[in-house]
Amino acid sequence: MPVIVEEVSKITAKGQTTVPKSVRQALGVDVGGRIAFAVGSEGVTVRRADAVGEDPAIGSFLAFLARDIQRRPEGVTALNPDLASRLAELAGEGEVDPQEPIEGDVALR
């Protein structure tokens, strides 16, 4: 892979470093942005954390919901108690790890 930008950054005693401005610009990240490091046999790569693995529709959907709630706050109502109870029953009381792989068949209804 051809090198587009190369910068040197010092690591502090706490293991922190500053991502140089030219690298942030090349990655398209700013304050609050996230980056991911991948270590392989060829070295380390850095990428925007949201560049892979996140559904691009989620952000648009959440923005749509926020606009709709802002325009029509009266449309936000509590869950029906029976539905809330059923959801709690289906969810169980265990912790859920969203990174854990799903085993077996999955049926979407």
VOPAMI-29240 format. One record per residue (C-alpha): residue in one letter; x, y, z; chain. Coordinates in nm, 4 decimals, always signed. Example, Ala and Ser with C-alpha at 12.3 -4.5 7.8 and 13.67 -1.06 7.14 Angstrom:
# residues 2
<pt><r>a</r><xx>+1.2300</xx><yy>-0.4500</yy><zz>+0.7800</zz><c>A</c></pt>
<pt><r>s</r><xx>+1.3670</xx><yy>-0.1060</yy><zz>+0.7140</zz><c>A</c></pt>
END
This chain:
# residues 109
<pt><r>m</r><xx>+0.0000</xx><yy>+0.0000</yy><zz>+0.0000</zz><c>A</c></pt>
<pt><r>p</r><xx>+0.1470</xx><yy>+0.3372</yy><zz>-0.0950</zz><c>A</c></pt>
<pt><r>v</r><xx>+0.2163</xx><yy>+0.5794</yy><zz>+0.1882</zz><c>A</c></pt>
<pt><r>i</r><xx>-0.0038</xx><yy>+0.8895</yy><zz>+0.1738</zz><c>A</c></pt>
<pt><r>v</r><xx>+0.0906</xx><yy>+1.0451</yy><zz>+0.5066</zz><c>A</c></pt>
<pt><r>e</r><xx>+0.3625</xx><yy>+0.9536</yy><zz>+0.7537</zz><c>A</c></pt>
<pt><r>e</r><xx>+0.4107</xx><yy>+1.1330</yy><zz>+1.0832</zz><c>A</c></pt>
<pt><r>v</r><xx>+0.6007</xx><yy>+1.0580</yy><zz>+1.4021</zz><c>A</c></pt>
<pt><r>s</r><xx>+0.4291</xx><yy>+1.0885</yy><zz>+1.7381</zz><c>A</c></pt>
<pt><r>k</r><xx>+0.5824</xx><yy>+1.0527</yy><zz>+2.0845</zz><c>A</c></pt>
<pt><r>i</r><xx>+0.4267</xx><yy>+0.8190</yy><zz>+2.3432</zz><c>A</c></pt>
<pt><r>t</r><xx>+0.3929</xx><yy>+0.9631</yy><zz>+2.6939</zz><c>A</c></pt>
<pt><r>a</r><xx>+0.4679</xx><yy>+0.7832</yy><zz>+3.0205</zz><c>A</c></pt>
<pt><r>k</r><xx>+0.0937</xx><yy>+0.7051</yy><zz>+3.0427</zz><c>A</c></pt>
<pt><r>g</r><xx>+0.0995</xx><yy>+0.5341</yy><zz>+2.7004</zz><c>A</c></pt>
<pt><r>q</r><xx>-0.0816</xx><yy>+0.8217</yy><zz>+2.5322</zz><c>A</c></pt>
<pt><r>t</r><xx>+0.0007</xx><yy>+0.9959</yy><zz>+2.2090</zz><c>A</c></pt>
<pt><r>t</r><xx>-0.1335</xx><yy>+1.2770</yy><zz>+1.9942</zz><c>A</c></pt>
<pt><r>v</r><xx>-0.2604</xx><yy>+1.1776</yy><zz>+1.6531</zz><c>A</c></pt>
<pt><r>p</r><xx>-0.0995</xx><yy>+1.4341</yy><zz>+1.4222</zz><c>A</c></pt>
<pt><r>k</r><xx>-0.3331</xx><yy>+1.6751</yy><zz>+1.2463</zz><c>A</c></pt>
<pt><r>s</r><xx>-0.2414</xx><yy>+1.5493</yy><zz>+0.8988</zz><c>A</c></pt>
<pt><r>v</r><xx>-0.3283</xx><yy>+1.1918</yy><zz>+1.0026</zz><c>A</c></pt>
<pt><r>r</r><xx>-0.6595</xx><yy>+1.3018</yy><zz>+1.1590</zz><c>A</c></pt>
<pt><r>q</r><xx>-0.7429</xx><yy>+1.4879</yy><zz>+0.8390</zz><c>A</c></pt>
<pt><r>a</r><xx>-0.6496</xx><yy>+1.1907</yy><zz>+0.6207</zz><c>A</c></pt>
<pt><r>l</r><xx>-0.8712</xx><yy>+0.9633</yy><zz>+0.8322</zz><c>A</c></pt>
<pt><r>g</r><xx>-1.1522</xx><yy>+1.2183</yy><zz>+0.8478</zz><c>A</c></pt>
<pt><r>v</r><xx>-1.1694</xx><yy>+1.2205</yy><zz>+1.2284</zz><c>A</c></pt>
<pt><r>d</r><xx>-1.1884</xx><yy>+1.5096</yy><zz>+1.4713</zz><c>A</c></pt>
<pt><r>v</r><xx>-1.2456</xx><yy>+1.5650</yy><zz>+1.8412</zz><c>A</c></pt>
<pt><r>g</r><xx>-1.4512</xx><yy>+1.2766</yy><zz>+1.9768</zz><c>A</c></pt>
<pt><r>g</r><xx>-1.3811</xx><yy>+1.0646</yy><zz>+1.6701</zz><c>A</c></pt>
<pt><r>r</r><xx>-1.2656</xx><yy>+0.7083</yy><zz>+1.7112</zz><c>A</c></pt>
<pt><r>i</r><xx>-0.9761</xx><yy>+0.5266</yy><zz>+1.5494</zz><c>A</c></pt>
<pt><r>a</r><xx>-0.8921</xx><yy>+0.1565</yy><zz>+1.5456</zz><c>A</c></pt>
<pt><r>f</r><xx>-0.5460</xx><yy>+0.0017</yy><zz>+1.5467</zz><c>A</c></pt>
<pt><r>a</r><xx>-0.4823</xx><yy>-0.3350</yy><zz>+1.3802</zz><c>A</c></pt>
<pt><r>v</r><xx>-0.1534</xx><yy>-0.5140</yy><zz>+1.4442</zz><c>A</c></pt>
<pt><r>g</r><xx>-0.0446</xx><yy>-0.7703</yy><zz>+1.1865</zz><c>A</c></pt>
<pt><r>s</r><xx>+0.2716</xx><yy>-0.9344</yy><zz>+1.0594</zz><c>A</c></pt>
<pt><r>e</r><xx>+0.3366</xx><yy>-0.6339</yy><zz>+0.8321</zz><c>A</c></pt>
<pt><r>g</r><xx>+0.3037</xx><yy>-0.3765</yy><zz>+1.1119</zz><c>A</c></pt>
<pt><r>v</r><xx>+0.0237</xx><yy>-0.1568</yy><zz>+1.2433</zz><c>A</c></pt>
<pt><r>t</r><xx>-0.2587</xx><yy>+0.0063</yy><zz>+1.0520</zz><c>A</c></pt>
<pt><r>v</r><xx>-0.4878</xx><yy>+0.2816</yy><zz>+1.1749</zz><c>A</c></pt>
<pt><r>r</r><xx>-0.8366</xx><yy>+0.3444</yy><zz>+1.0429</zz><c>A</c></pt>
<pt><r>r</r><xx>-1.1514</xx><yy>+0.5306</yy><zz>+1.1414</zz><c>A</c></pt>
<pt><r>a</r><xx>-1.3334</xx><yy>+0.3035</yy><zz>+1.3832</zz><c>A</c></pt>
<pt><r>d</r><xx>-1.6691</xx><yy>+0.3710</yy><zz>+1.2191</zz><c>A</c></pt>
<pt><r>a</r><xx>-1.5364</xx><yy>+0.2881</yy><zz>+0.8725</zz><c>A</c></pt>
<pt><r>v</r><xx>-1.6020</xx><yy>-0.0859</yy><zz>+0.9141</zz><c>A</c></pt>
<pt><r>g</r><xx>-1.8578</xx><yy>-0.2828</yy><zz>+1.1081</zz><c>A</c></pt>
<pt><r>e</r><xx>-2.1147</xx><yy>-0.0148</yy><zz>+1.1804</zz><c>A</c></pt>
<pt><r>d</r><xx>-2.4439</xx><yy>+0.0083</yy><zz>+0.9975</zz><c>A</c></pt>
<pt><r>p</r><xx>-2.4489</xx><yy>+0.3437</yy><zz>+0.8145</zz><c>A</c></pt>
<pt><r>a</r><xx>-2.8286</xx><yy>+0.3515</yy><zz>+0.8320</zz><c>A</c></pt>
<pt><r>i</r><xx>-2.8322</xx><yy>+0.3662</yy><zz>+1.2130</zz><c>A</c></pt>
<pt><r>g</r><xx>-2.7146</xx><yy>+0.7282</yy><zz>+1.2293</zz><c>A</c></pt>
<pt><r>s</r><xx>-2.9742</xx><yy>+0.8389</yy><zz>+0.9753</zz><c>A</c></pt>
<pt><r>f</r><xx>-3.2477</xx><yy>+0.6454</yy><zz>+1.1532</zz><c>A</c></pt>
<pt><r>l</r><xx>-3.1594</xx><yy>+0.7941</yy><zz>+1.4930</zz><c>A</c></pt>
<pt><r>a</r><xx>-3.1534</xx><yy>+1.1432</yy><zz>+1.3417</zz><c>A</c></pt>
<pt><r>f</r><xx>-3.4972</xx><yy>+1.0766</yy><zz>+1.1900</zz><c>A</c></pt>
<pt><r>l</r><xx>-3.6305</xx><yy>+0.9664</yy><zz>+1.5292</zz><c>A</c></pt>
<pt><r>a</r><xx>-3.4856</xx><yy>+1.2740</yy><zz>+1.7014</zz><c>A</c></pt>
<pt><r>r</r><xx>-3.6467</xx><yy>+1.5071</yy><zz>+1.4450</zz><c>A</c></pt>
<pt><r>d</r><xx>-3.9803</xx><yy>+1.3274</yy><zz>+1.4717</zz><c>A</c></pt>
<pt><r>i</r><xx>-3.9782</xx><yy>+1.3428</yy><zz>+1.8529</zz><c>A</c></pt>
<pt><r>q</r><xx>-3.8885</xx><yy>+1.7104</yy><zz>+1.8402</zz><c>A</c></pt>
<pt><r>r</r><xx>-4.1713</xx><yy>+1.7871</yy><zz>+1.5962</zz><c>A</c></pt>
<pt><r>r</r><xx>-4.4289</xx><yy>+1.5651</yy><zz>+1.7658</zz><c>A</c></pt>
<pt><r>p</r><xx>-4.3408</xx><yy>+1.5070</yy><zz>+2.1336</zz><c>A</c></pt>
<pt><r>e</r><xx>-4.7014</xx><yy>+1.4034</yy><zz>+2.1989</zz><c>A</c></pt>
<pt><r>g</r><xx>-4.6338</xx><yy>+1.0968</yy><zz>+1.9829</zz><c>A</c></pt>
<pt><r>v</r><xx>-4.3981</xx><yy>+0.9548</yy><zz>+2.2460</zz><c>A</c></pt>
<pt><r>t</r><xx>-4.5988</xx><yy>+0.7335</yy><zz>+2.4798</zz><c>A</c></pt>
<pt><r>a</r><xx>-4.5240</xx><yy>+0.4691</yy><zz>+2.7390</zz><c>A</c></pt>
<pt><r>l</r><xx>-4.5202</xx><yy>+0.1055</yy><zz>+2.6364</zz><c>A</c></pt>
<pt><r>n</r><xx>-4.8344</xx><yy>-0.0914</yy><zz>+2.6939</zz><c>A</c></pt>
<pt><r>p</r><xx>-4.7741</xx><yy>-0.2769</yy><zz>+3.0272</zz><c>A</c></pt>
<pt><r>d</r><xx>-4.8449</xx><yy>-0.6159</yy><zz>+2.8655</zz><c>A</c></pt>
<pt><r>l</r><xx>-4.5930</xx><yy>-0.5460</yy><zz>+2.5886</zz><c>A</c></pt>
<pt><r>a</r><xx>-4.3349</xx><yy>-0.4191</yy><zz>+2.8391</zz><c>A</c></pt>
<pt><r>s</r><xx>-4.3819</xx><yy>-0.7353</yy><zz>+3.0461</zz><c>A</c></pt>
<pt><r>r</r><xx>-4.3452</xx><yy>-0.9578</yy><zz>+2.7391</zz><c>A</c></pt>
<pt><r>l</r><xx>-4.0284</xx><yy>-0.7768</yy><zz>+2.6289</zz><c>A</c></pt>
<pt><r>a</r><xx>-3.8794</xx><yy>-0.8143</yy><zz>+2.9763</zz><c>A</c></pt>
<pt><r>e</r><xx>-3.9678</xx><yy>-1.1847</yy><zz>+2.9709</zz><c>A</c></pt>
<pt><r>l</r><xx>-3.8049</xx><yy>-1.2334</yy><zz>+2.6298</zz><c>A</c></pt>
<pt><r>a</r><xx>-3.4942</xx><yy>-1.0411</yy><zz>+2.7297</zz><c>A</c></pt>
<pt><r>g</r><xx>-3.4490</xx><yy>-1.2350</yy><zz>+3.0524</zz><c>A</c></pt>
<pt><r>e</r><xx>-3.2374</xx><yy>-1.1070</yy><zz>+3.3322</zz><c>A</c></pt>
<pt><r>g</r><xx>-2.8956</xx><yy>-1.1981</yy><zz>+3.1926</zz><c>A</c></pt>
<pt><r>e</r><xx>-2.6323</xx><yy>-0.9624</yy><zz>+3.0607</zz><c>A</c></pt>
<pt><r>v</r><xx>-2.6033</xx><yy>-0.9361</yy><zz>+2.6833</zz><c>A</c></pt>
<pt><r>d</r><xx>-2.2690</xx><yy>-0.8939</yy><zz>+2.5090</zz><c>A</c></pt>
<pt><r>p</r><xx>-2.3400</xx><yy>-0.7416</yy><zz>+2.1649</zz><c>A</c></pt>
<pt><r>q</r><xx>-1.9955</xx><yy>-0.8551</yy><zz>+2.0466</zz><c>A</c></pt>
<pt><r>e</r><xx>-2.0622</xx><yy>-1.2214</yy><zz>+2.1285</zz><c>A</c></pt>
<pt><r>p</r><xx>-2.1307</xx><yy>-1.4342</yy><zz>+1.8201</zz><c>A</c></pt>
<pt><r>i</r><xx>-2.4819</xx><yy>-1.5753</yy><zz>+1.7806</zz><c>A</c></pt>
<pt><r>e</r><xx>-2.4941</xx><yy>-1.9526</yy><zz>+1.7790</zz><c>A</c></pt>
<pt><r>g</r><xx>-2.7577</xx><yy>-2.1573</yy><zz>+1.5988</zz><c>A</c></pt>
<pt><r>d</r><xx>-3.0343</xx><yy>-2.0485</yy><zz>+1.3663</zz><c>A</c></pt>
<pt><r>v</r><xx>-3.1905</xx><yy>-1.7055</yy><zz>+1.3951</zz><c>A</c></pt>
<pt><r>a</r><xx>-3.5522</xx><yy>-1.6437</yy><zz>+1.3030</zz><c>A</c></pt>
<pt><r>l</r><xx>-3.6594</xx><yy>-1.2866</yy><zz>+1.2310</zz><c>A</c></pt>
<pt><r>r</r><xx>-4.0294</xx><yy>-1.2254</yy><zz>+1.2799</zz><c>A</c></pt>
END
